[in-house]
Amino acid sequence: MAPARQQQAIDSEIATVDEGVLTLPGAVLALIPPYPTGYGRDRESPPAHTGPLMDLVTMAEAAAEASLQLLFNPQRLARVSQQHAIDPSVPSVKAILDQLLGATVRKDMPAGLAGEVRKRVNLVVVEALLSITHGQAQVPEVVAEVMARLDKLKAHLKRKRREPHANYLWQLIDKAEREPFERRKSVAATPPGAPI
């Protein structure tokens, strides 16, 4: 596939974790009532931590998690690394990581619901990167690139540690440098869909 087409696909995938895409507009929010009394959540309900109300931030987290699983597929990243080594005009793992971090964690934080969505997306991004460095599924070349990006990100977050979310992400990376990293048990997943 042509390098420009590959970059177009990467741009499209990274756009799926933008808070503007993941945040429901106010007009739509006004149409969503709470769950009626007596009706509980089932396996097809979106993930939630908000009781009877729709958990908009966790729904966005589930969508971002699904996108990042595709973007960070170990075999895919290994191919990207090798393809870039063969043809430098093909996007590199470093370029993909820089683009993703520039669109998420390094980007200025918006206000309101979009900001809450971005905070959760940033957390999912950092957790996904830490999972790559602590897992066994990825090739060493990719792990090295991810570690280098995490080092730069940690320095960036350290400068912003007065902001609670930046401090939280900095502490997460710092802790993962000293001990094995385990993802939160509550990472949201998309509902399984309609039964067969």
MARBA-3410 file (N, C-alpha, C, O; in Angstrom, 1 decimal):
196
0.8,-1.2,0.0,0.0,0.0,0.0,0.9,1.2,0.0,1.9,1.3,0.7 ~ 0.5,2.2,-0.7,1.3,3.5,-0.9,1.4,4.2,0.5,0.4,4.1,1.3 ~ 2.5,4.8,0.8,2.7,5.4,2.1,1.7,6.5,2.4,1.2,6.6,3.5 ~ 1.2,7.2,1.4,0.2,8.3,1.6,-1.1,7.6,2.0,-1.8,8.2,2.9 ~ -1.4,6.5,1.4,-2.7,5.8,1.8,-2.6,5.2,3.2,-3.5,5.3,4.0
-1.4,4.7,3.6,-1.2,4.2,4.9,-1.3,5.4,5.9,-1.9,5.2,7.0 ~ -0.8,6.5,5.6,-0.9,7.7,6.5,-2.3,8.1,6.6,-2.8,8.5,7.7 ~ -3.1,8.0,5.6,-4.5,8.4,5.6,-5.3,7.5,6.5,-6.1,7.9,7.3 ~ -4.9,6.2,6.5,-5.6,5.2,7.4,-5.2,5.5,8.9,-6.1,5.4,9.7 ~ -3.9,5.8,9.1,-3.5,6.2,10.5,-4.2,7.4,11.0,-4.7,7.5,12.1
-4.3,8.4,10.1,-5.0,9.7,10.4,-6.5,9.3,10.8,-7.0,9.9,11.8 ~ -7.1,8.5,10.1,-8.5,8.1,10.3,-8.7,7.4,11.6,-9.6,7.7,12.4 ~ -7.7,6.5,11.9,-7.8,5.7,13.2,-7.6,6.6,14.4,-8.3,6.5,15.4 ~ -6.6,7.5,14.3,-6.3,8.4,15.4,-7.5,9.4,15.6,-7.7,9.8,16.7 ~ -8.2,9.8,14.5,-9.3,10.7,14.7,-10.4,10.1,15.5,-11.3,10.8,16.1
-10.5,8.7,15.6,-11.5,8.1,16.3,-11.4,8.2,17.8,-12.3,7.9,18.6 ~ -10.2,8.7,18.3,-10.1,8.9,19.7,-10.1,10.4,20.1,-9.8,10.7,21.2 ~ -10.5,11.2,19.2,-10.6,12.6,19.4,-11.9,12.9,20.3,-12.9,12.3,20.0 ~ -11.8,13.7,21.3,-12.9,14.0,22.2,-14.1,14.6,21.4,-15.2,14.4,21.8 ~ -13.8,15.3,20.3,-14.9,15.9,19.5,-15.7,14.8,18.9,-16.9,15.0,18.7
-15.1,13.7,18.6,-15.8,12.6,18.0,-16.5,11.7,19.1,-17.6,11.2,18.9 ~ -15.9,11.6,20.2,-16.4,10.8,21.3,-17.4,11.4,22.2,-18.0,10.7,23.0 ~ -17.5,12.7,22.2,-18.4,13.4,23.1,-19.8,13.6,22.4,-19.8,14.2,21.3 ~ -20.8,13.2,23.0,-22.1,13.3,22.4,-22.6,14.8,22.5,-22.3,15.5,23.5 ~ -23.2,15.3,21.5,-23.6,16.7,21.5,-24.8,16.9,22.5,-25.5,16.0,22.8
-24.9,18.1,23.0,-25.9,18.4,24.0,-27.3,18.1,23.5,-28.2,17.7,24.3 ~ -27.6,18.3,22.2,-29.0,18.0,21.7,-29.3,16.5,21.8,-30.4,16.1,22.1 ~ -28.3,15.7,21.6,-28.4,14.2,21.8,-28.6,13.9,23.3,-29.4,13.0,23.6 ~ -27.7,14.5,24.1,-27.8,14.2,25.5,-29.2,14.5,26.1,-29.6,13.7,27.0 ~ -29.8,15.5,25.6,-31.1,15.9,26.1,-32.2,14.8,25.8,-33.2,14.8,26.5
-31.9,14.0,24.8,-32.9,13.0,24.4,-32.7,11.6,25.2,-33.5,10.7,25.0 ~ -31.6,11.5,26.0,-31.3,10.2,26.6,-31.8,10.3,28.1,-31.3,11.0,28.9 ~ -32.9,9.6,28.4,-33.4,9.5,29.8,-32.6,8.5,30.6,-31.9,7.7,30.1 ~ -32.7,8.6,31.9,-32.1,7.6,32.8,-32.9,6.3,32.6,-34.0,6.3,32.1 ~ -32.2,5.2,33.0,-32.9,3.9,33.0,-34.1,4.0,33.9,-34.1,4.5,35.0
-35.3,3.4,33.4,-36.5,3.5,34.2,-36.3,2.5,35.4,-35.6,1.5,35.4 ~ -37.0,2.9,36.5,-37.0,2.1,37.7,-37.5,0.7,37.4,-38.5,0.5,36.6 ~ -36.8,-0.3,37.9,-37.1,-1.7,37.7,-36.4,-2.3,36.5,-36.5,-3.6,36.3 ~ -35.8,-1.5,35.6,-35.0,-2.1,34.5,-33.5,-1.9,34.8,-33.0,-0.8,34.9 ~ -32.9,-3.0,34.9,-31.4,-3.0,35.1,-30.6,-3.0,33.8,-31.2,-3.2,32.8
-29.4,-2.9,34.0,-28.5,-3.1,32.9,-28.3,-4.5,32.5,-28.4,-5.4,33.4 ~ -28.1,-4.8,31.2,-27.9,-6.2,30.8,-26.6,-6.2,30.0,-25.9,-5.2,29.9 ~ -26.2,-7.3,29.4,-25.0,-7.5,28.8,-24.8,-6.6,27.5,-23.7,-6.4,27.1 ~ -25.9,-6.1,27.0,-25.8,-5.2,25.9,-25.9,-3.7,26.2,-25.9,-2.9,25.3 ~ -25.9,-3.4,27.5,-25.9,-2.0,27.9,-24.5,-1.5,27.8,-23.5,-2.2,28.0
-24.4,-0.2,27.5,-23.0,0.4,27.5,-22.4,0.3,28.9,-23.2,0.4,29.9 ~ -21.1,0.3,29.0,-20.5,0.3,30.3,-20.8,1.6,31.1,-21.0,2.6,30.5 ~ -20.9,1.4,32.4,-21.2,2.6,33.2,-20.7,2.5,34.6,-20.6,1.4,35.2 ~ -20.5,3.7,35.2,-20.1,3.8,36.7,-21.0,4.8,37.3,-20.7,5.4,38.4 ~ -22.1,5.2,36.7,-23.0,6.3,37.1,-24.4,5.9,37.5,-25.3,6.7,37.5
-24.6,4.6,37.9,-25.9,4.2,38.3,-26.9,4.2,37.2,-26.6,3.7,36.1 ~ -28.0,4.8,37.4,-29.1,4.8,36.4,-28.8,5.7,35.2,-29.5,5.7,34.2 ~ -27.9,6.6,35.3,-27.6,7.6,34.2,-26.6,7.0,33.2,-25.7,6.2,33.6 ~ -26.7,7.5,32.0,-25.8,7.1,30.9,-24.4,7.6,31.3,-24.3,8.8,31.6 ~ -23.4,6.7,31.3,-22.0,7.1,31.6,-21.3,7.5,30.3,-20.7,6.7,29.7
-21.4,8.8,30.0,-20.9,9.3,28.7,-19.3,9.1,28.6,-18.8,8.9,27.5 ~ -18.7,9.3,29.7,-17.2,9.3,29.7,-16.7,7.8,29.5,-15.8,7.5,28.8 ~ -17.4,6.9,30.2,-17.0,5.5,30.1,-17.4,4.9,28.7,-16.7,4.1,28.2 ~ -18.4,5.4,28.1,-18.8,5.0,26.8,-17.7,5.4,25.8,-17.3,4.7,24.9 ~ -17.2,6.6,26.0,-16.1,7.1,25.2,-14.8,6.3,25.4,-14.1,6.0,24.5
-14.6,6.0,26.7,-13.4,5.1,27.0,-13.5,3.8,26.2,-12.5,3.3,25.7 ~ -14.7,3.2,26.2,-14.8,1.9,25.5,-14.5,2.0,24.0,-13.9,1.2,23.4 ~ -15.0,3.1,23.4,-14.7,3.3,22.0,-13.2,3.6,21.8,-12.7,3.0,20.8 ~ -12.6,4.4,22.6,-11.2,4.6,22.5,-10.4,3.4,22.6,-9.4,3.1,21.9 ~ -10.8,2.5,23.6,-10.1,1.3,23.8,-10.1,0.4,22.6,-9.1,-0.2,22.2
-11.3,0.3,22.0,-11.5,-0.5,20.8,-10.6,0.0,19.7,-9.9,-0.8,18.9 ~ -10.5,1.3,19.5,-9.6,1.9,18.5,-8.1,1.6,18.7,-7.4,1.3,17.8 ~ -7.7,1.8,20.0,-6.3,1.6,20.3,-5.9,0.1,20.2,-4.8,-0.2,19.9 ~ -6.8,-0.8,20.4,-6.5,-2.2,20.2,-6.2,-2.5,18.8,-5.3,-3.3,18.5 ~ -6.9,-1.8,17.9,-6.6,-2.0,16.4,-5.2,-1.3,16.1,-4.4,-1.9,15.4
-5.1,-0.1,16.6,-3.9,0.7,16.3,-2.6,0.0,16.8,-1.6,0.0,16.2 ~ -2.7,-0.6,18.0,-1.6,-1.2,18.7,-1.5,-2.7,18.6,-0.9,-3.3,19.4 ~ -2.2,-3.2,17.6,-2.1,-4.7,17.4,-0.6,-5.1,17.3,0.1,-4.5,16.4 ~ -0.1,-6.0,18.0,1.3,-6.4,18.0,1.8,-6.7,16.6,2.9,-6.3,16.2 ~ 1.1,-7.5,15.9,1.5,-7.9,14.5,1.6,-6.7,13.6,2.5,-6.6,12.8
0.6,-5.9,13.7,0.5,-4.7,12.9,1.7,-3.7,13.2,2.4,-3.3,12.3 ~ 2.0,-3.5,14.5,3.1,-2.6,14.8,4.5,-3.2,14.4,5.4,-2.5,13.9 ~ 4.6,-4.5,14.5,5.8,-5.2,14.0,6.0,-5.0,12.5,7.1,-4.8,12.0 ~ 4.9,-5.1,11.7,4.9,-4.9,10.3,5.3,-3.4,10.0,6.1,-3.2,9.1 ~ 4.7,-2.5,10.7,5.0,-1.1,10.5,6.5,-0.8,10.7,7.1,-0.1,9.9
7.0,-1.4,11.7,8.5,-1.3,12.0,9.3,-1.8,10.9,10.3,-1.1,10.5 ~ 9.0,-3.0,10.4,9.8,-3.6,9.4,9.6,-2.9,8.0,10.5,-2.7,7.3 ~ 8.3,-2.5,7.7,8.1,-1.8,6.5,8.8,-0.4,6.4,9.3,-0.1,5.4 ~ 8.9,0.2,7.6,9.6,1.5,7.6,11.1,1.3,7.4,11.8,2.1,6.8 ~ 11.6,0.2,8.0,13.0,-0.1,7.8,13.4,-0.4,6.3,14.5,0.0,5.9
12.4,-1.0,5.6,12.6,-1.2,4.2,12.4,0.0,3.4,13.2,0.3,2.4 ~ 11.4,0.8,3.7,11.0,2.0,2.9,10.8,3.1,3.9,9.7,3.2,4.5 ~ 11.7,4.0,4.1,11.6,5.1,5.0,10.4,6.1,4.7,10.1,6.9,5.6 ~ 9.8,6.0,3.6,8.7,6.9,3.3,7.4,6.4,3.9,6.4,7.1,3.9 ~ 7.4,5.1,4.4,6.3,4.5,5.0,6.2,5.0,6.5,7.3,5.2,7.1
5.1,5.3,7.0,5.0,5.8,8.4,5.7,4.8,9.4,5.7,3.6,9.2 ~ 6.4,5.4,10.4,7.2,4.6,11.3,6.3,4.5,12.6,5.4,5.2,12.8 ~ 6.7,3.6,13.5,6.1,3.4,14.8,6.3,4.7,15.6,5.3,5.2,16.2 ~ 7.5,5.3,15.5,7.7,6.6,16.2,6.8,7.7,15.7,6.2,8.4,16.5 ~ 6.6,7.8,14.4,5.7,8.8,13.8,4.2,8.6,14.3,3.5,9.5,14.6
3.8,7.3,14.3,2.4,7.0,14.7,2.2,7.4,16.2,1.2,8.0,16.6 ~ 3.2,7.0,17.0,3.1,7.4,18.5,3.1,8.9,18.7,2.3,9.4,19.5 ~ 4.0,9.6,18.0,4.1,11.0,18.1,2.7,11.7,17.7,2.3,12.6,18.3 ~ 2.2,11.2,16.6,0.9,11.7,16.1,-0.2,11.4,17.1,-1.0,12.3,17.4 ~ -0.3,10.2,17.7,-1.3,9.9,18.6,-1.1,10.7,19.9,-2.1,11.3,20.4
0.1,10.8,20.4,0.3,11.6,21.7,0.0,13.1,21.4,-0.5,13.8,22.3 ~ 0.3,13.6,20.2,0.0,15.0,19.9,-1.5,15.3,19.8,-1.9,16.4,20.1 ~ -2.2,14.2,19.5,-3.7,14.4,19.3,-4.4,14.1,20.7,-5.6,14.3,20.8 ~ -3.7,13.6,21.7,-4.3,13.3,22.9,-3.6,13.9,24.1,-3.9,15.0,24.5 ~ -2.6,13.2,24.7,-2.0,13.6,26.0,-1.3,15.0,25.9,-1.3,15.7,26.9
-0.7,15.3,24.8,0.1,16.5,24.7,-0.8,17.7,24.2,-0.3,18.8,24.3 ~ -2.0,17.5,23.8,-2.9,18.5,23.3,-3.5,19.2,24.5,-3.7,18.7,25.6 ~ -3.7,20.5,24.3,-4.4,21.3,25.4,-5.7,20.7,25.8,-6.5,20.2,24.9 ~ -6.0,20.7,27.1,-7.2,20.1,27.6,-8.4,21.0,27.4,-8.4,22.2,27.8 ~ -9.5,20.5,26.7,-10.7,21.3,26.6,-11.5,21.4,27.9,-11.2,20.6,28.8
-12.5,22.2,27.9,-13.3,22.4,29.1,-14.5,21.5,29.0,-14.8,20.9,27.9 ~ -15.2,21.3,30.1,-16.5,20.6,30.1,-16.4,19.1,29.9,-15.4,18.5,30.2 ~ -17.5,18.6,29.3,-17.6,17.1,29.1,-16.5,16.7,28.2,-15.9,15.6,28.4 ~ -16.2,17.5,27.2,-15.1,17.1,26.2,-13.8,16.9,27.0,-13.0,16.0,26.7 ~ -13.5,17.7,28.0,-12.3,17.6,28.8,-12.3,16.3,29.6,-11.3,15.6,29.8
-13.5,16.0,30.2,-13.6,14.7,30.9,-13.3,13.5,30.0,-12.7,12.5,30.4 ~ -13.9,13.6,28.8,-13.7,12.5,27.8,-12.2,12.4,27.5,-11.6,11.3,27.4 ~ -11.5,13.6,27.3,-10.1,13.6,26.9,-9.3,13.0,28.0,-8.3,12.2,27.7 ~ -9.6,13.3,29.3,-8.8,12.8,30.4,-8.9,11.2,30.4,-7.9,10.6,30.6 ~ -10.1,10.7,30.1,-10.2,9.2,30.1,-9.5,8.6,28.9,-8.8,7.6,29.0
-9.6,9.3,27.7,-8.8,8.8,26.6,-7.3,8.9,26.8,-6.6,7.9,26.5 ~ -6.8,10.0,27.4,-5.4,10.1,27.8,-5.0,8.9,28.7,-3.9,8.3,28.5 ~ -5.8,8.6,29.6,-5.5,7.4,30.5,-5.4,6.2,29.7,-4.5,5.4,29.9 ~ -6.4,5.9,28.8,-6.4,4.7,28.0,-5.1,4.6,27.1,-4.6,3.6,26.9 ~ -4.7,5.8,26.6,-3.5,5.8,25.7,-2.3,5.4,26.5,-1.5,4.6,26.1
-2.1,6.1,27.7,-1.0,5.8,28.5,-1.0,4.3,29.0,0.1,3.7,28.9 ~ -2.1,3.8,29.4,-2.2,2.4,29.8,-1.8,1.5,28.7,-1.2,0.5,28.9 ~ -2.3,1.8,27.5,-2.0,0.9,26.3,-0.5,0.9,26.0,0.1,-0.1,25.7 ~ 0.1,2.1,26.1,1.6,2.2,25.9,2.3,1.4,27.0,3.3,0.7,26.7 ~ 1.9,1.6,28.2,2.6,0.8,29.3,2.4,-0.7,29.2,3.3,-1.5,29.5
1.2,-1.1,28.7,1.0,-2.5,28.4,1.9,-3.1,27.4,2.4,-4.2,27.5 ~ 2.2,-2.3,26.4,3.2,-2.7,25.3,4.5,-2.9,26.0,5.2,-3.9,25.6 ~ 5.0,-2.0,26.8,6.3,-2.2,27.4,6.4,-3.3,28.4,7.5,-3.8,28.7 ~ 5.3,-3.7,29.0,5.3,-4.7,30.0,4.8,-6.0,29.6,4.9,-7.0,30.3 ~ 4.4,-6.1,28.3,3.9,-7.4,27.8,4.9,-8.2,27.1,6.1,-7.7,26.9
4.5,-9.3,26.6,5.5,-10.2,25.9,5.1,-10.3,24.4,5.8,-11.0,23.7 ~ 4.0,-9.7,24.0,3.5,-9.9,22.7,4.2,-9.1,21.6,4.1,-9.4,20.4 ~ 4.9,-8.0,22.0,5.5,-7.1,21.0,6.9,-7.3,20.8,7.7,-7.8,21.7 ~ 7.4,-7.0,19.6,8.8,-7.2,19.2,9.6,-6.1,19.9,9.1,-5.0,20.2 ~ 10.9,-6.4,20.2,11.8,-5.5,21.0,11.9,-4.1,20.3,12.0,-3.1,21.0
11.9,-4.1,19.0,12.1,-2.8,18.3,10.9,-1.8,18.6,11.1,-0.6,18.8 ~ 9.7,-2.4,18.6,8.6,-1.6,18.9,8.6,-1.2,20.4,8.3,0.0,20.7 ~ 8.9,-2.1,21.3,9.0,-1.8,22.7,9.9,-0.6,22.9,9.7,0.3,23.7 ~ 11.1,-0.7,22.2,12.1,0.4,22.4,11.5,1.7,22.0,11.7,2.7,22.7 ~ 10.8,1.8,20.9,10.2,3.0,20.4,9.1,3.5,21.4,9.1,4.7,21.8
8.3,2.6,21.9,7.3,3.0,22.9,8.0,3.5,24.2,7.5,4.5,24.8 ~ 9.0,2.9,24.7,9.7,3.3,25.9,10.3,4.7,25.7,10.3,5.5,26.6 ~ 10.8,5.0,24.5,11.4,6.3,24.2,10.3,7.4,24.2,10.5,8.5,24.7 ~ 9.2,7.0,23.7,8.0,8.0,23.7,7.5,8.2,25.1,7.2,9.3,25.5 ~ 7.5,7.1,25.9,7.0,7.3,27.3,8.0,8.1,28.1,7.5,8.9,28.9
9.3,8.0,27.8,10.3,8.9,28.5,10.0,10.3,28.2,10.0,11.2,29.1 ~ 9.8,10.6,26.9,9.5,12.0,26.6,8.2,12.5,27.1,8.1,13.6,27.6 ~ 7.2,11.6,27.1,5.9,12.0,27.7,6.0,12.2,29.2,5.4,13.2,29.7 ~ 6.8,11.4,29.8,6.9,11.6,31.3,7.5,13.0,31.6,7.1,13.6,32.5 ~ 8.5,13.4,30.8,9.1,14.7,31.0,8.1,15.8,30.7,8.1,16.8,31.5
7.3,15.6,29.7,6.3,16.6,29.4,5.3,16.7,30.6,4.9,17.8,31.0 ~ 4.8,15.6,31.1,3.9,15.5,32.2,4.4,16.1,33.5,3.7,16.7,34.2 ~ 5.7,15.9,33.7,6.4,16.4,34.9,6.3,17.9,34.9,6.1,18.5,36.0 ~ 6.4,18.5,33.8,6.3,20.0,33.7,4.9,20.5,34.0,4.7,21.7,34.3 ~ 3.9,19.6,33.9,2.5,20.0,34.0,1.9,19.4,35.3,0.7,19.3,35.4
2.8,18.9,36.2,2.3,18.2,37.4,1.4,18.9,38.3,0.7,18.3,39.2 ~ 1.3,20.2,38.2,0.3,21.0,39.0,-1.1,20.7,38.6,-2.1,20.9,39.4 ~ -1.3,20.2,37.4,-2.6,19.8,36.9,-2.9,18.3,37.4,-2.0,17.5,37.2 ~ -4.0,18.1,38.1,-4.2,16.8,38.7,-4.1,15.6,37.7,-3.5,14.6,38.0 ~ -4.7,15.8,36.5,-4.7,14.7,35.6,-3.3,14.4,35.1,-2.9,13.2,34.9
-2.5,15.5,34.8,-1.2,15.3,34.3,-0.3,14.6,35.4,0.5,13.7,35.1 ~ -0.5,15.0,36.6,0.2,14.4,37.7,-0.2,12.9,37.9,0.7,12.1,38.1 ~ -1.4,12.6,37.7,-1.9,11.2,37.8,-1.2,10.3,36.7,-0.7,9.3,37.0 ~ -1.2,10.9,35.4,-0.5,10.1,34.4,1.0,10.0,34.6,1.6,9.0,34.3 ~ 1.6,11.1,35.1,3.0,11.0,35.4,3.3,10.0,36.5,4.3,9.2,36.3
2.5,9.9,37.5,2.7,8.9,38.6,2.5,7.5,38.0,3.2,6.6,38.5 ~ 1.5,7.3,37.1,1.3,6.0,36.5,2.6,5.5,35.8,3.0,4.4,35.9 ~ 3.1,6.4,35.0,4.3,6.0,34.2,5.5,5.8,35.2,6.3,4.8,35.0 ~ 5.7,6.7,36.2,6.7,6.5,37.1,6.7,5.2,37.9,7.7,4.5,38.0 ~ 5.5,4.9,38.3,5.3,3.6,39.0,5.6,2.4,38.1,6.2,1.4,38.6
5.2,2.5,36.9,5.4,1.4,35.9,6.9,1.2,35.6,7.3,0.1,35.2 ~ 7.7,2.2,35.9,9.2,2.1,35.7,9.8,1.3,36.8,10.9,0.7,36.7 ~ 9.1,1.2,37.9,9.7,0.6,39.1,9.1,-0.8,39.4,9.7,-1.6,40.1 ~ 7.9,-1.1,38.9,7.3,-2.4,39.2,6.4,-2.8,38.0,6.1,-2.0,37.2 ~ 6.0,-4.1,38.0,5.2,-4.5,36.9,3.9,-3.8,36.8,3.3,-3.4,37.8
3.5,-3.5,35.5,2.3,-2.7,35.3,1.1,-3.6,35.0,1.3,-4.6,34.3 ~ 0.0,-3.4,35.7,-1.2,-4.1,35.4,-2.3,-3.0,35.1,-2.4,-2.1,35.8 ~ -3.0,-3.3,34.0,-4.1,-2.3,33.7,-5.2,-2.4,34.7,-5.4,-3.4,35.4 ~ -5.9,-1.3,34.8,-7.1,-1.2,35.7,-8.1,-2.4,35.3,-8.2,-2.7,34.2 ~ -8.7,-2.9,36.3,-9.7,-4.0,36.1,-10.9,-3.4,35.4,-11.7,-4.1,34.8
-11.1,-2.1,35.6,-12.4,-1.5,35.1,-12.2,-0.9,33.8,-13.1,0.0,33.4 ~ -11.2,-1.2,33.0,-11.1,-0.7,31.6,-12.4,-1.1,30.9,-12.7,-2.2,30.8 ~ -13.0,-0.1,30.3,-14.3,-0.3,29.7,-14.1,-1.1,28.3,-13.2,-0.8,27.6 ~ -15.1,-1.9,28.1,-15.1,-2.7,26.8,-16.5,-2.4,26.2,-17.5,-2.1,26.8 ~ -16.5,-2.5,24.9,-17.8,-2.3,24.2,-18.7,-3.5,24.5,-18.2,-4.6,24.7
-20.0,-3.2,24.5,-20.9,-4.4,24.7,-20.8,-5.4,23.6,-20.4,-5.1,22.5 ~ -21.1,-6.6,23.9,-20.9,-7.7,22.9,-21.8,-7.6,21.7,-21.5,-8.3,20.7 ~ -22.9,-6.8,21.7,-23.8,-6.8,20.6,-25.0,-7.7,20.7,-25.2,-8.3,21.8 ~ -25.7,-7.7,19.7,-27.0,-8.5,19.7,-26.7,-10.0,19.8,-25.7,-10.5,19.3 ~ -27.5,-10.7,20.6,-27.3,-12.2,20.7,-27.6,-12.8,19.3,-28.4,-12.3,18.5
-27.0,-14.0,19.2,-27.2,-14.7,17.9,-28.5,-15.5,18.0,-28.8,-16.2,17.0
END
